[in-house]
Amino acid sequence: MITSVFKKSTPLNFALVVILMLVFFLMYQIQDLSWFSSAFLIFKKATTFIILLASVFLIDFIARRNALSKDSSYTILFYFLFLLFFPSVLDNTNLIISNFFILLALRRLISLQSLKASKEKIFDASLWIFLASLFHFWSIIFIVLVFISIIFHVARDYRNWILPFIAFFIAIIMFMLFATVFNLNVVEYILKSVKINFNIDYFTNSYQNGALSIYATVALFFVISMFATLSSRPQLLHTSYKKIIASFFIGVLIYVISANKSNDLLVFTFAPLATMATSHIEVPQLKLKQEMVLFVLIACSLFAFFSQL
């Protein structure tokens, strides 16, 4: 039944996901209503939700525009369910903005396969990644994905290898202007941002640990499924799927090395994992198996969300 609802991409499905996101977003926010007395905080919460919605629609656009989904609504459903695993991310505006910029970069990099306006796409993707790093420094690692994409498609033109460095200098100029306007201590900001911490001992309760364990199991299932079925997928889409897989592991690496570690950092893995989950569910198989996968994932995400409230 669930698979039948989201099998096609319809306005009703989008409206349903938007309503569910709003309900769960408010459900998390009403735990502490102190922000309701400040116009700035209300604006911040509203902006955070709008960027979240934009992220959902963007990953759906990426999947359908590049034939990574069969015109279904599964991608937005999975992205929403993965958000529920770590509800505290709904309050982390910096990570949500950074992830949105990374999705904008991913959109340009995956569309690079068409070989149209390749230089513009490489430059845009690089700039988006450097802008994302201003909100969470270690998202800068996604620049590796730019060079991977260059290797896949346009490695012969040396100018393509220079474009990320040009974007880097432009991002530095923008950052320095921002720092000057807002009187930001650049050295202190950089030293604070580049810290690395491999310890995973930040859990404040067992439910956070449980949510991470369940999410890791779910992620492992879909990643293995992707590797197992990649060879049987259309040859034209192989590089796109490889970029999705690479972006997932880059997201995991960001989580592993970031100093201010929390489950929220896994937000960088949501979009690629949602794409892989969609790919798994759309593979021809018994409908019962599809329903079971969706039912188990929905049950796990709801348990993770409500246990952490």
BABAFI-25641 format. One record per residue: residue in three letters; x, z, y of N, C-alpha, C in turn. Coordinates in steps of 0.2 Angstrom, whole numbers, plus 5000, padded with zeros to 4 digits. Layout:
<pts>
ALAXZYXZYXZY...
</pts>
This chain:
<pts>
MET500450004994500050005000500450005006ILE500950045006501450055012501749985013THR502049955008502349895008501949835011SER501349845009500849785012500749795019VAL500749855022500649865029501249835033PHE501849845031502449825035502749755032LYS502349725028502649665025502749605030LYS502249615035502249565040502349595047SER502649555051502849585058502249565062THR501849615064501249615068501249665074PRO500849645079500849695085500549765083LEU500149765078499849825075500349875072ASN500849835068501449875066501849905071PHE502049865076502449895082502049945085ALA501449945086501049995090501050055086LEU500950045079500950105075501650145075VAL502150105075502850145075502950175082VAL502750135087502850165094502450235095ILE501850235092501450295092501750355088LEU501950335082502250385078502950415081MET503350365084503950395088503750435094LEU503250425097503050465103502750535100VAL502350535095502150595092502650635090PHE503150615086503750655084504250675089PHE504250625094504750645100504450705104LEU503750705105503450755109503450815104MET503350815098503350865093503950905094TYR504550865094505150905095505350935102GLN505050895107505250925114504750985116ILE504150985113503751045115503951115112GLN504551115108504851175106505051215112ASP505251185117505551215123505251175129LEU504751205133504451175138504751185145SER505351215145505651225151505851165155TRP505951115152506051045155505451025159PHE504851045158504251025161504251045168SER504651095170504551115177505051085181SER505451035179505950995183505750925182ALA505650895188505550815189506150775186PHE506750805187507350765185507350765177LEU507150825174507250835167506650795163ILE506050785167505550745164505750675164PHE506050655170506250585170506750565165LYS507250615164507750615158507450605152LYS506950645150506650645143506250575143ALA505950555148505550485148506050425147THR506650435150507150385150507450375143THR507550435140507750445133507350405128PHE506650425129506150395124506150315125ILE506150295131506150225133506750185130ILE507350215130507950185127507850185120LEU507550235117507450245110507050185107LEU506450175111506050115109506350055110ALA506750045115507149985116507649975110SER507950025108508350015102508049995096VAL507450015095506949995089506849925090PHE506549905095506449835096507049785096LEU507549815098508149775098508449765091ILE508449815087508649805080508149755076ASP507549765078507049715075507149645077PHE507349635083507549565086508149535082ILE508649585082509249565078509149535071ALA508749575068508649565060508249495060ARG507649495064507249435063507549365066ARG507949375071508249315075508749285070ASN509149325067509649305063509549305055ALA508849305054508649295047508849345042LEU508949405045509149465041508549505038SER507949485040507349505037506849445037LYS506349455032505949395031505249405036ASP505349415042504849425047504349475045SER504649535043504349595042504449645047SER504149705046504249765051504549815047TYR504849805042505249855038505849885042THR506149845046506749865049506649925054ILE506049915058505849965063505650025060LEU505250015054505050075050505650115048PHE506150085045506750115042507150155048TYR507150115053507550145059507250215061PHE506550205062506150265064506250325059LEU506250305052506250365047506950395047PHE507550355049508150385049508250425055LEU507950415060507950455066507650525064LEU507150525060506850585058507250635054PHE507750605051508250645047508650695052PHE508750675058509150715062508750725069PRO508250765070507850765076508250785082SER508750825081509150845087509450785091VAL509450725088509750665091509250645097LEU508550665096508050645101508250675108ASP508650725108508850765114509550745116ASN509850695113510550685115510550615118THR510450615125510350555129511050515129ASN511650545129512250505129512350465123LEU512150495117512250455111511750405110ILE511150415113510650365112510850305117ILE511050315123511250265127511850225124SER512350265122512950235118512750185113ASN512350215108512050175103511650115105PHE511350115110510950055113511450005115PHE511950025118512449975121512849945114ILE512949985109513249955103512749905100LEU512149915100511649865097511649805101LEU511749805108511749745112512349705110ALA512949745109513549715107513449675100LEU513149715095512949695088512549625089ARG512049625093511649565094512049505096ARG512549515100512949455102513449435097LEU513749485093514249475088513849435082ILE513249455080512949425074512749355076SER512549345082512349275084512949225085LEU513549255085514149215086514149165080GLN513849175075513849125069513649055071SER513149055076512948985078513448945082LEU514048985084514648955087514448925094LYS513848945097513648925104513848975109ALA514148955114514349005119514749065116SER515249045112515649095108516049145113LYS516349115118516749155123516349205126GLU515749185129515249225132515049285128LYS514949265121514649315117515249365115ILE515849345114516349395113516549435119PHE516549405125516649445131516049495132ASP515449475131514849525132514849575127ALA514949565121515049615116515549665117SER516149645119516749685121516549735127LEU516249705132516049745138515549795136TRP515049775132514549825130514849885126ILE515349865122515649925118516049965122PHE516449935127516749985132516350025136LEU515749995138515250035142514950095137ALA514850075131514650125126515150185126SER515750165126516250225125516250275131LEU515950255137515950295142515450355141PHE514950345136514450395134514650435128HIS515050395124515350435118516050395116PHE516550425118517150385118517350355111TRP517250385106517450355099517050295097SER516450275101516150215099516550155101ILE517150165104517550115106517850085100ILE517850115094518050095088517750025086PHE517050015088516749955087517049895089ILE517549905094517949845096518249805090VAL518349845085518649815078518149765076LEU517549775077517049725074517049665078VAL517249665085517349605089517949565086PHE518449595084519049555081518849525074ILE518449565070518249545064517849485065SER517349485070516949425071517349365073ILE517849375077518349325079518649285073ILE518849335069519249305063518749265058PHE518149285058517649255054517449185057HIS517449175064517149115067517649075071VAL517949105076518349075081519049095082ALA519349105076520049135076520549085079ARG520449015079520948965080521048965088ASP520548975092520648975099520949045102TYR521549035104521849105106521549135112ARG521149095116520849125122520249185119ASN520049175113519549215111519849285110TRP520449285108520849355107520949385113ILE520949355119521149385125520549415128LEU519949385127519349405130519149485130PRO519249515124519149585124519549625128PHE520149605130520649645134520449635141ILE520149575143519849565150519249605151ALA518849615146518249655146518449725147PHE519049745144519249815144519449835151PHE519849785154520049795161519449805166ILE518949765165518349765169517949825168ALA517949855162517649915161518049975164ILE518649975164519150025167518950025175ILE518849965178518749965185518049995186MET517549975182516950005183516950085182PHE517350105177517350175176517750215182MET518250185185518550215191518150215197LEU517750165198517250165203516750215202PHE516450225196516050285195516350345196ALA516950355193517350415194517450435202THR517550385206517650395213517050415216VAL516450385215515850395218515550465216PHE515650485210515450555207515950605207ASN516550595210517050645210517250665203LEU517350625198517450645192518250645191ASN518450695187519150705186519350665180VAL519650605181519750555176520250585170VAL520750615172521250635167520850695162GLU520550735165520150785161519650755157TYR519350705159518750675155519050635149ILE519650605150519950565145520250615140LEU520550665142520850715137520350745133LYS519750765136519250795133518850745128SER518850685129518550635125518950615119VAL519550605120519950575114520150635109LYS519850685109520050735104519750715097ILE520050735092519850715085519750785081ASN519250785077519150845073518850815066PHE519150835061518950805054518550865050ASN518450915053518150975050517350965050ILE517050975045516350965044516051035043ASP516051085048515851155048515451175053TYR515051125056514651135062513951165061PHE513751165054513051175053512851245055THR512251245058511951315060511451345055ASN511251295051510851325046510851275040SER510551295034510651255028510251195028TYR509751195032509351135033509651075036GLN510151085041510551035043511051005038ASN511251045034511751025028511350985023GLY510651015022510250975017510050905020ALA509950905026509750835029510350785028LEU510950815030511550765029511650745022SER511550795017511650775010511150725008ILE510450735010509950685008510150615011TYR510250615018510450555021511050515018ALA511550555016512150525013511950495006THR511450525003511250494996510850434997VAL510450435002510050375004510450315006ALA510950335010511450285013511850255007LEU512050295003512450264997512050224993PHE511450234992510950194988510850124991PHE510750124997510650055001511350015001VAL511850055002512550015003512749984996ILE512650024991512749994984512349944983SER511649944984511249894983511449824987MET511649834993511949784997512549744994PHE513049784992513649754989513449724982ALA512949754978512749724972512349654973THR512049644978511649584979511849534984LEU512449554987512749514992512849434990SER513149434984513349364981512749324980SER512149354979511549314977511149294984ARG511449314989511049294996511349234998PRO510949205003511149135005511849135008GLN512249095007512949085009513049095017LEU512549065020512549065027512449135030LEU512249175027512049245029512649295027HIS513149275023513649325021514049355026THR514249315031514649345037514249395041SER513549375042513149425046513049495042TYR512949485035512949545031513549585031LYS514149555031514749585031514849625038LYS514649595043514649625050514249695050ILE513649685047513249745046513549795042ILE513849775036514149825032514749865036ALA515149815040515749845043515449895049SER514949875052514649915058514449985055PHE514149985049513950045046514550095045PHE515150065042515650105040516050125047ILE516050085052516250105058515950165061GLY515250165060514850225062514950285058VAL515150275052515350335048515950365050LEU516450315052517150335054517050375061ILE516650355065516550385072516250455070TYR515850465066515550535064516150575061VAL516550545057517050585054517650615059ILE517750575064518350595068518150625075SER517550615077517250645083517350725083ALA517650745089517750815090517150865090ASN516650845095516050885095515550855090LYS515750875084515350845078514650875077SER514250835075513550855074513250795070ASN512650805067512250755063512050705068ASP511950715074511750665079512250605079LEU512850615077513350565078513250505073LEU512850515068512650465063512150415066VAL511950425072511450375075511750305075PHE512450305075512750235075512650205068THR512450235063512350205057511650185055PHE511150205060510450195058510350125058ALA510550085063510350015063510649975058PRO511249975056511549935050511149965044LEU511050025043510750055037510050025036ALA509650025042508950005042508949925040THR509449895042509549825040509649815033MET510049855030510249855023509649875019ALA509249925021508649955018508149895018THR508049865023507549805023507749755018SER508449735018508649685013508549705006HIS508549775005508449794998507749794996ILE507249815001506549815000506249744999GLU506549695002506349625002506549584996VAL507049614993507249574986506649574982PRO506549514979505949514974506049564968GLN505549604967505549664962504849684961LEU504749734957504149754955503849794962LYS503249784963502949814969503049894969LEU502949914962502949994961503650014963LYS504149984962504850004964504950004972GLN504649954975504649954982504250014985GLU503650024982503250084985503650154983MET503950154978504350214976504850234981VAL505250174983505850184987505550204994LEU505050174997504750195003504450265003PHE504050284998503750344997504250404997VAL504850394993505350444993505650455000LEU505850395003506150395009505750435015ILE505050415015504650445020504550525018ALA504550545012504550615010505150645012CYS505750615011506350645013506450655021SER506250605024506350605032505850655035LEU505250665032504750715035505050785033PHE505250795027505550855025506150875030ALA506550825031507150845035506950855042PHE506450825045506250835052505950905052PHE505450915048505050985049505451045047SER505951035043506351095041506851105047GLN506951065051507451075057507151095063LEU506451095063506151115070506251185072
</pts>
